[in-house]
């Protein structure tokens, strides 16, 4: 099971951090991913991180603004979002081991 938290309203240029806590599997063995889906658009990969955290990759639209990290001791993956833009408005999903979280809404608006 994957449970996201941290969504809400953010200001343009502001920051927000999302969390995804896993249970039911050995978290430290698996890559983890953040996806997002904006209204009327397809779901897109935001970032992924390797099991140890040594490898990360970002989508072009968030490169240099978002940081993915993980704490294997807490079975949690994070997405630090900064320099937020209105186009970052979306439902953000955690994905790993063939399982999707329920999603958390992020709205960026002044």
Protein Blocks (a to p, Z undefined) as FASTA:
>chain_A
ZZdehiacddehiacddddddehiafklpccddddddehiacddfbdcdfkopaccddfk
lgokaccdddfklopacdddehiafklgccddddeehiacebjaddddZZ
